[in-house]
Amino acid sequence: FEESSLNLTGIVCRMTKPAAFVLNQQTAQVIQAAFRHATYPDISGEKSMAFLGKVTYGLTNIQINDLSIENSEVDFKEDDAIDIAIQNVTASFKGTLSYGYTGAWFVKLTHSIDFEIESSIDLQINAKLKCAKGRVAADTSDCYLTFYKLTLHLQGDKQPGWLKQLFTDFISFTLKLVLKGQVCKEINLLAQLLADFIQDRAANFLQDGAIGVDISLASFPVIKANYMESHHKGLLLYKNYSVVFSDSMFAPSLLSESRMLYFWFSDQVLNSLALAAFLDERLVLTITGEELRIFQGTSYNDSLAKVWSLTPPQITLQPEGTIVRSSVAVELTLFSQGAEPTVVFYSEKEVTVTIQSAYVEKKLVLHLADSVIEPKVFKCALERAGDDKSLSHFLQRIISVAGIPEVISRIEPALTSLMNSKGLNLFEIKNPEIITKEPKMEDMDLQRAIANAQPQLVESLS
Ligand SMILES: CCc1cc(Oc2ccnc(N(Cc3cccc(OC(F)(F)C(F)F)c3)C[C@@H](O)C(F)(F)F)n2)ccc1Cl
């Protein structure tokens, strides 16, 4: 990471221990996959035995046959690793054992029989979260296998005793090395596959058309006793625009530890997405005649209202909710038989709304908590002099009263379907919260915050 003091963190994802326990339920599947996908190379060697001279042996075509896993535990080691302990993996391997020895008179005896090896193993994996090419990488090279049992069963029972002895003393040592090497290599591959999958899915999640978000890491992933978290740049990817970010406002105390999963977005990230939506001409709404219904029964047989942002909306997250400020234009066009369509009403307003958002039953809900409208420009071209005052005043009222709720009622489903197109509705999210204020300090966090501030407090007092 460039050594600049500038902290480029725009998005933070925090996963607390309860979430890791849920993910840990999948560990057994992952370890089973690792054992099954691993390849077990042939093992051969020779050993000079007393009385027997030189014995050569080979284990070939080793296949895993039966596999079960008792349970696994996960623990976060502060500033170090995610420790995963998998207890009692019982695995059986099958293959062919061929052995031979050259007797005293150069008589070479060779023999091959099928074997089965029963093993019970404990695994300990201390996965370290690294950053590789701006992506979260899992380094699982700290991978240990403890063999509690490794017994060889030879087909048939009339086998020389020395073979068992050879296996017990020597072959099993080599076998343990091979198993450890192959299984740990496979686990590392799977961990990297999972990290890449999440990164790619996440990048896709935050991409729509020409608008995307650079979620490469802004700093190394963090592991604390009760959570792990990744810090992402959150820079806007839109055509050749590059938004300059000022110092990030993220602080770990912004997120508590009472939920399973947190996603923190800086105001700047939301503003750059609003800017891209504006530049991509997505902040335009056209409402057709029948939806308007204001001119039903008049001499005009159709009408069209158009609402659009004149400036990129400014978004700030406050305790009251999400404050969105933008200058907005409203234009009303009437069509009448045979005549040219005429723009009868045009106005520009500085609109500031306070929105409280929620995610309920897999739908985004936007609640208008407050709105302030400052009229800027107003033009009305209704020729019927008499009533145009009242009509134009009437239109003003309509826009002010119905305009904002109408726009919100269309943004809501649009954002919901955008998120569903990314598969969000496939997740069963329990009691999600969208928080636009600094969360009230949990007691724990409060104590920790005071403890952390202690030295500065003492210093400033002194
Ligand atoms: C979509 C959530 C998200 C993921 C991001 O990128 C990454 C990349 C690598 N790991 C993570 N982690 C966070 C995370 C948690 C839960 C699910 C998830 O991805 C997904 F399931 F939502 C789907 F996109 F695959 C991503 C994990 C990282 O925080 C940790 F824990 F490894 F440190 N996020 C960046 C921003 C956002 Cl909003």
The ligand as a Gaussian input file, in Angstrom:
#p B3LYP/6-31G(d) Opt

LIG

0 1
 C      -21.064000      -7.538000      -1.539000
 C      -20.410000      -7.215000      -0.221000
 C      -19.107000      -6.519000      -0.459000
 C      -17.951000      -7.269000      -0.669000
 C      -16.757000      -6.605000      -0.940000
 O      -15.605000      -7.282000      -1.262000
 C      -15.153000      -8.328000      -0.554000
 C      -14.069000      -9.011000      -1.082000
 C      -13.552000     -10.077000      -0.343000
 N      -14.108000     -10.446000       0.829000
 C      -15.152000      -9.729000       1.270000
 N      -15.733000     -10.081000       2.469000
 C      -16.954000      -9.389000       2.873000
 C      -18.103000     -10.278000       2.541000
 C      -18.841000     -10.811000       3.557000
 C      -19.946000     -11.597000       3.228000
 C      -20.272000     -11.872000       1.904000
 C      -19.461000     -11.342000       0.906000
 O      -19.628000     -11.584000      -0.423000
 C      -20.950000     -11.918000      -0.865000
 F      -21.311000     -13.068000      -0.314000
 F      -21.723000     -10.901000      -0.523000
 C      -20.906000     -12.104000      -2.381000
 F      -20.509000     -10.974000      -2.916000
 F      -20.034000     -13.099000      -2.613000
 C      -18.381000     -10.539000       1.212000
 C      -15.104000     -10.997000       3.375000
 C      -14.006000     -10.138000       4.067000
 O      -14.606000      -9.052000       4.756000
 C      -13.313000     -10.985000       5.116000
 F      -14.220000     -11.413000       5.999000
 F      -12.746000     -12.017000       4.488000
 F      -12.394000     -10.249000       5.713000
 N      -15.721000      -8.694000       0.604000
 C      -16.661000      -5.204000      -0.941000
 C      -17.814000      -4.456000      -0.740000
 C      -19.017000      -5.113000      -0.504000
 Cl     -20.475000      -4.166000      -0.270000

